[in-house]
Amino acid sequence: MSDDIAESGPISLLDICTHRVARLLLENTLPQSQVQELPGPDIACKVSEAIERLARLYQFPHFRSQGQHFREPHLQILTCFAPFWPLHYVSLSQVDLLHADLQPLQVLRPQLVHLELASYHETLSWCTGFTALTCLSLRGCSWLQPQGLGMLRGLLSLRALDLSEQYDAVSDEAGPILASLPSLEALNLALTNVGDLLIDALTYSRRLAAWARETSTVLSAEQARWPLSRLKHLGLHKTHVTGECLPHLEHLEGLRFLDARGTAVQRRQLIRLEVRFGLHALRGAVLATSNTAAAPYLVHGQCVCACGTVPDSKDPLYAWGKRSMVRLLKGHRVHGPDMSAQHGMAHAFPPLAPWSAAQHAHSHGQHWRGNQARGTR
């Protein structure tokens, strides 16, 4: 039995096996592709945790900044465990990602359905290939640039999008981009710089289809490429819309929620929409099917959602997956030289020591403090 896992309490055969697999992965003697052969998420979680423990134990300053993409080499291995993470719903809106690179989110492409993010990035270059993503909240991503919104075009399965609190990034120029999303049903644009021109773009396809029916006109290929709008939920709180855009909204089918508070829209101007869609007036400039339907947004300030996915925060596997994802995001190298050619993963992990883990950590801690005293690293 290796002394590396010597600790208080009994050690099971499973502990020994998971420790050994973790060790082989860190030594780069076991191909990372073999992670997919682990029998299930419970075993994968144990191996992943063993990797974290060993990496902390052998984390010496002389290779702390090595690795091709990550500040810590073992984080590259953790990406192989992503298929085992039950992360269909991920909320990172309360996580400080100021200096994080969001590219590691790509490991969640096959499974991610709901994502809430508040980052400090100017582009959305990370969001390509998310074929299952249904709900996306970018509320308060204040550094996002208008040209960065173009990446949203590739999210064909997106049904709910929250772009609120982005006055500088979201304006009428975003209209064609948002109108090109074929599955979009819920859109929150509160506290943005949009106006009537954006509503014109969002309803263009429906108005065009109505005109074609009325005039028996065959649409051109250019006209027909616009997907019919499926919008049912629209948040326009404190935007620049006026009552002039409301007739355009009448062309939508099945409008269920409209928030026009803090705009130039007057209560009497909403009556036609209220009758057209069978809605109820709430708080003056809010129309909804019921108080219950409006409460999550008006009272609790929730992000718009169309998937109904709710994570089990008490699930240890979910907690493991989210914790690992945050580690990847914060540990991904944004800038800096590539040291992998000089310091490979196999050289970053020291050989097995003949003494206990505690003694090993203590001796190297003294060595590091001695180097600090001499001014070396």
N, C-alpha and C positions, 0 to 999 in steps of 0.2 A: 504494500500500500504506500502511495506517495505521501511524503511528509507535508506536501503543499496543501493537503486538505485536512491536516491534523487540526482538530478543534474539539471543543467540549461537546460531549454527547456522542451517541452512537452514529456510525457512518454506514449507510446502506450500500448495497452493490450498485444501485442506481446512481448514487452520489459519485462512486468511483468511476463508473462508465461515463457519465456526463462530464466529469472533470477531465478524463482522458481525451474525449472528443474535443473539448474546448482547447486543451493543450496542443493537440495535433493541428487544429485550425490556426492557432496563434503562431505555431512554429512553421506554418505553411507546408507541412508535410502531408496534410489531408486536403484534397481539392475542395474549394468552397462549394462547388456544385453538389457535393455529397450531403450538404445540409438538407437538401430537398428529400433525402432518403430517410430522414428521421421519422419515427413512427407516428408522431402527432404533435399538436401544439404544446401539450404539457411537457413532453420531453424536450422539445425545441426551446421552451422557456427556461428550463433548467440548464441547458447547454449555454444559452445566451447569458444567463446570470453568472455561470462559471467563467465565461470569457471576461465579463466585466470585473469579477473579483480578481482574476489572475492579471488582468491588464493594470488594475490599480496596484497590485502587489509588486509588479515588475515595471512600473512606470518610472523610468529613470530620466533625469533631465536631458541627457545627451541624445535621446531620440524623441523627446516630447513633441517636437514640431516636424517629425518626419512623416512620410506617407504621401501617396500620390495626390489624394484629394482631401483627406481629412487631417486635422491637426493631431489626432491620435490614431495610429495605424489600425487598432482593433475595430474602429467604427466601420471601416470598409467591410469587415466580416459580418457585422450586424445587419447590413443590407440584405444579406442572403436569407435572413429570417423573416423578411417582410410577408411572404405568402402565409405565414402562420399567424400573423397579427390579425385579430378580428376587428380591423379598423374600417368599418363602413361609414362611420360618423366620426369626424375629427373636429374638435373646436380648439383653435389655437389663438382665439381673439384675446385671451388674457395672458398669453405667453410672450415674453419680451424677445422679439426676433430682430432687434435693431441691427446687429452685426451678423445675422445669419444669412446663409445662402439657401434659397428655397428649392434648388434642384433635387435634393434628396426626396422631395415629395413624389418624384417620378416612380419610386418603388411601389407606390400605392395605386398606380394607374388602373390595374385590372379590377380593383375592389372598392375604391373610394366612391361613396354616393353623396355624402354631405360634408362640406368643408367650410369652416368659419375661420377667417384669417384677418389679422390686423397687422400688416407688415410695413416696413419702411423702404419699399422697393419701387423703382420707377417703371418697371415693366412687368409683364405677366408671362415672361418667356418660359417659366416653369410649367405652365398649365396645358401643354400640348399632350394629346394622346389619352386624355381621361374620358374614355368611352362610356363609363358608367356614372359619371358625375351628374347628379340631378339637381343639387342645391349648392350654391356658392355665395358666401357672404364676404364682401370686401369692404365692409363698413369701416370708415375711418382710415383707410389706407391713404394717408394724406400726401405721400410722396409720389403716388402714381401719376404718370404723365398721360395726357389725352391720347397720344399715339400708341401707348401701351395697351389700350382697350381693344385694339385690333386682334389680339390673340384670343379673344372670346369667341371669335367666329368658328373656331374648331370644336367648340363644346356643343355638339349637336344634340346631346341628350339633356341639356340643361333646362330645367323647368322653373327654377326659382333663382333669382339673382338680386342681391342686395348691394347697391352701390351708394347707399346713403352717406351723408357727411363727407362728400368729396366735391366741394364747390369748384376747385380749380381744375380737376381732371374730367368731370362729367358735365358736358354742355350739349347743346343741340347737335353738335357735330357727331355725337355718339349715336344719333338716331338710326342711320343706315346699318350700323354694326348690330344694334339691339334688334332691329327689324329683321335681320338675317338669321336670327336664332329660331329654328323651326319648332322647337318644343317649349318655348318660353311661355309660362302661364302666370307667374308672379314676379313683379318687378317693383323694387323700392328705390325711388330716386329722391327721397327726402333730403333737404338741405344740400341740393346740388344746383348747378347753374343752368338747368334746362328750362325751356319755355314751350310755346305753342308749336314751334317747328319740330320739336322732338315728337310730340303727339301726332303731328302730320305724318312723320316717318313711320311711327309704330302702327298706324291705322291704314297706311297706304295700300297694302295688299287687299284688305277687306273692302275698301272704298273702290279700288280698281275692279275687283270681282263683281261688286254690285253694279258698277257702271257697265261692265261687259254684259251682264244679264239683261239690264234694262234696254240696252241698245243692240243686243244680239251681235256683239262684236267679238271676233276671235282675237285673243290676246297674242301679241308677238312673243317670241322666245325671250326677249329681254324683260318684258312685262311679266311673263308667266314664271320667271325664276324666283320671284319673291314668294316666300312661304306665307300661307294664310295665317294671320296672327291668331294666337290661342290665348291671349291675355285675359285673365279673369281677376287678377289682383294688381292694383296700381297705386303706389304711394307717391304722392306729389306734395307732401307737406313742406311748406316754406320754399317753394320753387317760384318760377316766374310765369307760370301758366295763367291764362285768363279764361273768361267765359267763352271766348271765340273758338276754343279748341273742343268744347264739349260736343257739338254736333258730330265731330269726327268719331268720338268715343261711342256714339250710338251705333256705329257700324260693327263694333265688337260683338261677339257672341258669348253670352253667359257671364257678363261682368258681375262679380260677387263682392268686390270691395274697392272703394275709391276714397283716398284721403287727400282732400284739397284744402286742408286747414292752412292758414297763414299765406294764402294766395289771393289773387285778385278775383277769384271765382266767388260769386254771391250765392247765397242759399237758394234764392228763387230760380237761379239758372240751373240748378241741379234737379229740378222737379221732373223734367223730361227723362233724364236718366233713371231717376227713382221709379217712375212709372214703367219705363221701357224694360227694366230688368227686375222689377218687383223687389226693390231694395227698401231699406228703412234708413231714415235720416238720424244720424247719431252725432252729437256734439257739433251741430251746425253744418259743417262742410265735409262730413264723413258719411258715406253711404256703405251699407253692409247688409248681408242677409239676416244678421242677428247680432245682438250684443255679445253673445258667446263667441261668434266667429271673429269679432273685432277685438276682443279683449287681449289676446296674446300680443297684438301689435300696439294698441293704444295704451294699455295699462302696464304690461310687462316689458314692452320694448323688445320683443323677440325678433330675430331675423326671419325673413320670409322663408317658408319651408314648404315643399311639395311632396317630400318623400315619406314623411311620418316616421323616419328612423330615429329611435331613441336608444342611446348606448346604456349598458348596465355599468355604471361607474364602480360598482362593487365587484365586478368580475375581475379576478386577478390577471387573466389573460389580456383583457382590454387595457388594464392599467399598465401591464408590461409592454404592450404594443405602443401605447401613447408615449410612455416614458422613453422607449427606444427611439421613437420618431423624433421627439424633442432633442434627444442626444445627437441624432444625426444632423438635424437642422442647425443646431448650435455648434456642432463640431466640424461642419463642412468648411473647407478652406475657400475663402473668397478671393484672397490675393496671396501672393508669396511664391517662392521658387519651388520647383518640383524636386524633392530630395530622394525620390524613390529609386533613382538610378544608382545613387551612392549608398543608400541604406535600405535594403530590401526588408520585407517583413520577417524573413527567416533570421536576419541578423539582429532584429530589434528585440527578440525574446531570448533571455539568457538560458543556458543549459540548466538542467535539474541540479539543485543544490543538495548536498548530503546532510544539511541541517534543517531545522524546522522553519516553517514559513515566517514565524514571528522573529526568529533570529536573523533570517535572511533580510527581512524588511528593516530590522533595526540596524544591521551592519551597513546596508546601503544608505540608510538615512544619515548615519554618521559620516559616510564617505561624501555625501552631498553637502552636508554642513561644512566639512573640511574644505571642499572645493569653493564654497561660498566665501569662507574666511580668506582663502588665497586669491579670491577675485577671478577664479576660473569657472568654466561651464562645460 
